Amino acid sequence: MCREIDTVTVKGSVQPVRLLTVDVDFDNLQEKKDRLATKSIKEKKSLRTKEKKLVMSRLFDANSKSTTWDLFSKDKDFKELRRNYDRIFTKKFNEAYKKYISGDWATAEDLFSQCLKMNPKDGPTITLKSYIEELNGTPPTTWKGFRELTEK
């Protein structure tokens, strides 16, 4: 469900951090009436607390066999957000990303270009392709499979 989109070190750290995203379709969301709109803030808080406890009990009850995946995959709102999920794009992106991390930037750049033809607005693809282009398609000689971010 999560797509790894980069590995970076942040300013002041030497420990690389993997960055992930969940692809959702915000462009085609339809507004729905908030079921709690008529409730007071106190009532909303109480209802959300009860719902949270129910979810947590499903996940952490010793007799429960529910997993996080079970809860997400059956949630109608989450399913709607992922309605336009494209497995082919994700497979191509993952292939490009592996080439990027391994330092095969010529292949990665070509694959990222293919990804942009499939999804021209994908931020992670745009970012990684731009980074490769900034460095003229050649990873730094010190490349260890991650970018060093120099500002917050």
Secondary structure as GFF3:
##gff-version 3
##sequence-region A 1 152
A	DSSP	beta_strand	2	9	.	.	.	ID=ss1
A	DSSP	beta_strand	17	22	.	.	.	ID=ss2
A	DSSP	alpha_helix	41	60	.	.	.	ID=ss3
A	DSSP	alpha_helix	68	74	.	.	.	ID=ss4
A	DSSP	alpha_helix	76	81	.	.	.	ID=ss5
A	DSSP	alpha_helix	87	102	.	.	.	ID=ss6
A	DSSP	alpha_helix	105	118	.	.	.	ID=ss7
A	DSSP	alpha_helix	123	134	.	.	.	ID=ss8
A	DSSP	beta_strand	147	148	.	.	.	ID=ss9
###
